[in-house]
């Protein structure tokens, strides 16, 4: 086991590294957590069942994280795109989410609109409009027309330039981290009944018009709503701006994007285009990605909590005195 992983787990559990090493050796030898907790206290220095379960869970996570890190480093290196700065960021990534965010721009994918636009020579146009708002979009775009490359008019050129910047925004690891933090603090999950399913889905009536903070949904409610969706009675959606009136034209996440890049929108010639880029990047790419990720995290939390409750109840039942 990596000594770095050992030290990290020891620090999290507030125990000595040698205790963690001993427990890991026992786990790797095929011993179960209950067995170690009950019969190997002298080997682990007295680690209890709760500490050992946390250790086992973190050990699996950190090993998977390290394996994924090596795979990502190898992939980017084979592409010839691994810089010392990127390698350091990947090496220091302390979660799977951060690691995957960093990998996004280098992850093999089918040809996107942004890639096609770059191949058509539109990247300089995208950079010019994004970084120099005084540029007149239509006039600048006219310099890049090439029907043979699929850029027949200025609209096609501007659409391609927009796709390039949108993909950069959607693959910016540091920006995604900011938006994720905002959503974890503020976003709500909304459940609504599917029209016409009110009677058939009566058992889910508590969630026909339900909203609550996404990061704080209790496991039993999360699982109930997910079941309602899976059975076709509920729709679930993330609301990134619960404080705003319904139908508000701009999400606060668009402000986060603009601030991240130092973009100040006013009445400069390219600002209408830049505002559209930010709005589309949020609504079409980042919002959907974040909703999938955060709803998935909610489901995972709920399932883990449900298993823990079941395990506790089962343990209490098994440890109870026999009837009579």
C-alpha positions in Angstrom: 0.0 0.0 0.0 1.2 3.5 -0.8 2.5 5.1 2.4 0.8 8.4 1.3 -2.6 6.6 1.4 -1.7 5.1 4.8 -0.8 8.5 6.3 -3.9 10.1 4.8 -6.2 7.5 6.4 -4.4 7.6 9.7 -4.8 11.4 9.8 -8.5 11.2 8.9 -9.1 8.6 11.7 -6.7 10.3 14.1 -4.8 7.1 14.7 -1.2 6.0 14.2 0.0 5.0 10.6 1.2 1.6 11.9 -2.4 0.8 13.1 -3.6 1.5 9.6 -0.8 -0.6 8.1 -1.7 -3.5 10.3 -5.4 -3.3 9.5 -4.8 -3.1 5.7 -2.5 -6.1 5.9 -5.3 -8.1 7.6 -7.9 -6.8 5.1 -5.7 -7.7 2.1 -5.2 -11.2 3.6 -9.0 -11.7 3.3 -10.1 -11.0 6.8 -13.5 -9.3 7.3 -14.0 -6.1 9.2 -16.2 -7.8 11.9 -13.5 -10.5 12.4 -10.7 -8.0 12.7 -12.7 -5.8 15.1 -13.5 -8.7 17.3 -10.4 -11.0 17.2 -7.5 -8.8 16.1 -7.6 -5.8 18.4 -4.1 -6.5 19.6 -2.8 -6.4 16.0 -4.6 -3.1 15.0 -3.9 -1.3 18.3 -7.6 -1.5 19.3 -9.3 -0.1 16.2 -13.1 -0.6 16.6 -15.7 -1.7 14.1 -16.6 1.9 13.0 -13.0 2.9 12.5 -12.3 -0.2 10.5 -15.3 0.2 8.3 -14.3 3.8 7.5 -10.7 2.6 6.9 -11.9 -0.1 4.5 -14.1 2.3 2.6 -11.4 5.0 2.3 -8.8 2.4 1.4 -10.9 1.2 -1.6 -11.7 4.7 -2.7 -8.1 6.0 -2.5 -6.8 2.9 -4.3 -9.3 3.3 -7.1 -8.4 7.0 -7.2 -4.7 6.2 -7.5 -5.4 3.6 -10.3 -7.5 6.1 -12.2 -4.9 8.8 -11.8 -2.2 6.5 -13.4 -4.6 5.7 -16.2 -5.3 9.4 -16.9 -1.6 10.4 -16.7 -0.8 7.6 -19.2 -3.6 8.6 -21.6 -2.6 12.3 -21.6 1.1 11.5 -21.9 0.3 9.3 -25.0 -1.5 12.2 -26.5 1.7 14.3 -26.0 -0.3 16.9 -24.0 1.0 16.2 -20.4 2.7 19.4 -19.1 4.5 19.6 -15.8 1.7 21.9 -14.5 -1.0 19.5 -15.5 0.8 16.5 -14.1 1.1 18.3 -10.7 -2.6 19.2 -10.7 -3.5 15.5 -11.5 -1.1 14.2 -8.9 -2.6 16.5 -6.2 -6.2 15.8 -7.1 -7.8 14.4 -3.9 -11.1 13.2 -5.3 -12.5 11.3 -8.3 -14.6 14.3 -9.2 -11.6 16.6 -9.3 -9.6 14.1 -11.3 -12.3 13.6 -13.9 -12.7 17.4 -14.2 -9.0 17.7 -15.0 -9.3 14.9 -17.6 -12.3 16.3 -19.4 -10.4 18.3 -22.1 -8.2 15.3 -22.9 -10.8 12.5 -22.7 -11.2 10.7 -26.0 -14.6 11.6 -27.4 -16.5 11.7 -30.7 -15.9 14.8 -32.8 -17.8 17.7 -31.3 -19.1 20.9 -32.8 -16.2 22.7 -31.2 -13.6 20.3 -32.6 -15.1 20.6 -36.1 -15.0 24.4 -35.8 -11.4 24.3 -34.8 -10.6 22.1 -37.8 -12.4 24.7 -39.9 -9.9 27.3 -38.6 -12.4 29.2 -36.4 -10.4 29.2 -33.2 -8.7 32.6 -33.8 -12.2 34.1 -34.4 -13.4 32.6 -31.1 -10.4 34.0 -29.2 -10.7 37.4 -30.8 -14.4 37.8 -29.9 -14.0 36.3 -26.4 -11.0 38.4 -25.4 -11.6 41.6 -27.3 -15.2 42.7 -26.9 -14.7 45.8 -29.0 -14.4 43.6 -32.1 -17.5 43.7 -34.4 -18.6 40.1 -34.7 -20.1 40.1 -38.2 -17.2 42.0 -39.7 -14.6 39.7 -38.0 -16.5 36.6 -38.9 -16.5 37.5 -42.6 -12.7 37.0 -42.6 -13.2 33.3 -41.9 -15.7 32.2 -44.6 -14.8 29.0 -46.4 -17.6 27.0 -47.9 -15.2 24.0 -48.5 -14.8 23.8 -44.7 -18.5 24.2 -43.9 -18.3 27.9 -43.1 -20.6 29.3 -45.8 -21.7 32.5 -44.0 -21.0 34.7 -41.0 -23.7 32.9 -38.9 -21.9 29.6 -39.4 -18.6 31.2 -38.4 -20.1 32.8 -35.3 -21.9 29.5 -34.3 -18.6 27.6 -34.7 -16.7 30.2 -32.6 -19.4 29.9 -30.0 -19.1 26.1 -29.9 -15.4 26.4 -29.3 -15.7 28.6 -26.2 -18.7 26.7 -24.9 -16.6 23.5 -24.8 -13.7 25.3 -23.1 -16.1 26.5 -20.4 -17.7 23.0 -20.0 -14.2 21.5 -19.6 -12.6 24.0 -17.2 -11.9 22.0 -14.0 -11.5 25.1 -11.8 -14.7 26.6 -13.0 -16.6 23.4 -12.5 -15.3 23.2 -9.0 -16.7 26.7 -8.3 -20.1 26.0 -9.8 -20.3 22.6 -8.0 -19.6 24.4 -4.7 -22.4 26.9 -5.4 -24.9 24.2 -6.3 -24.0 22.1 -3.3 -24.8 25.1 -1.1 -27.8 26.4 -2.9 -29.5 24.1 -5.4 -32.8 22.4 -4.8 -34.2 19.2 -6.2 -37.8 19.6 -7.4 -40.2 16.7 -7.8 -43.4 17.0 -9.9 -46.2 14.6 -10.7 -46.3 13.5 -14.4 -49.5 14.9 -15.8 -52.4 12.4 -15.8 -50.6 10.1 -13.3 -52.1 11.6 -10.2 -54.4 8.8 -9.3 -52.2 5.9 -10.4 -49.2 7.4 -8.5 -51.2 8.2 -5.3 -48.5 6.6 -3.1 -46.1 9.3 -4.2 -48.5 12.2 -3.5 -46.1 13.8 -1.0 -43.8 14.5 -3.9 -46.3 15.8 -6.5 -45.0 19.4 -5.9 -42.0 19.0 -3.7 -38.7 21.1 -3.3 -35.8 20.8 -0.9 -32.0 21.4 -0.8 -30.4 18.9 -3.1 -27.4 18.3 -0.8 -29.6 17.6 2.3 -32.3 15.3 1.0 -32.7 12.5 3.6 -32.1 9.0 2.2 -35.7 7.8 2.6 -37.1 10.7 0.6 -34.4 10.5 -2.0 -35.1 6.8 -2.6 -38.8 7.4 -2.7 -38.6 10.1 -5.2 -36.2 8.1 -7.4 -38.5 5.2 -7.2 -41.4 7.5 -8.3 -39.4 8.7 -11.2 -38.4 5.2 -12.2 -42.0 4.0 -12.1 -43.1 6.9 -14.3 -45.1 9.0 -11.8 -42.6 11.8 -11.0 -40.2 14.0 -12.8 -37.1 15.2 -11.0 -35.0 18.3 -11.8 -32.3 20.4 -10.3 -33.2 24.1 -9.6 -29.9 26.0 -9.5 -31.5 29.2 -8.5 -34.3 28.6 -6.0 -34.2 32.2 -4.8 -35.1 33.5 -8.2 -38.6 33.8 -9.5 -39.6 31.0 -11.9 -38.8 31.9 -15.4 -35.9 34.2 -14.5 -33.8 34.8 -17.6 -30.3 34.4 -16.1 -28.9 31.9 -13.6 -26.4 33.0 -11.0 -24.1 30.3 -12.4 -23.8 32.4 -15.5 -22.4 35.2 -13.3 -19.9 32.7 -11.8 -18.8 31.8 -15.3 -18.4 35.5 -16.3 -16.5 36.3 -13.1 -14.2 33.3 -13.5 -13.0 34.6 -16.9 -13.1 38.2 -15.9 -15.8 38.9 -18.5 -17.7 42.2 -17.9 -20.7 42.5 -20.1 -21.9 45.9 -21.2 -22.7 47.3 -24.7 -19.5 46.5 -26.5 -20.0 45.1 -30.0 -19.1 41.5 -29.1 -21.0 41.4 -25.8 -24.2 40.1 -27.1 -22.3 37.2 -28.6 -20.3 36.7 -25.4 -23.4 36.7 -23.3 -25.0 34.1 -25.6 -21.9 31.9 -25.2 -22.0 32.0 -21.4 -25.8 31.4 -21.3 -25.7 28.5 -23.8 -22.6 27.0 -22.1 -24.5 27.0 -18.8 -27.9 25.8 -20.0 -26.8 23.3 -22.7 -23.6 21.9 -21.2 -22.6 22.7 -17.6 -26.1 22.6 -16.1 -27.0 19.2 -17.6 -23.6 17.8 -16.5 -24.0 19.1 -13.0 -27.6 17.9 -12.6 -26.5 14.3 -13.7 -23.5 14.4 -11.3 -25.3 15.8 -8.3 -28.4 13.7 -8.6 -26.1 10.7 -8.9 -24.3 11.7 -5.8 -27.6 12.1 -4.0 -28.6 8.6 -5.0 -25.3 7.2 -3.9 -25.5 8.9 -0.5 -29.1 7.7 0.0 -28.2 4.1 -0.9 -25.1 4.1 1.5 -27.2 5.5 4.3 -30.0 3.0 3.8 -27.5 0.2 3.9 -25.9 1.5 7.1 -29.4 1.8 8.7 -30.2 -1.7 7.7 -26.9 -3.0 9.0 -27.4 -1.2 12.4 -30.9 -2.5 12.7 -29.8 -6.1 11.8 -27.0 -5.9 14.3 -29.3 -4.7 17.1 -31.7 -7.6 16.2 -29.0 -10.2 16.3 -27.5 -8.9 19.5 -30.9 -8.8 21.3 -31.5 -11.3 24.1 -33.5 -14.3 22.9 -37.3 -14.2 23.5 -38.4 -15.9 26.7 
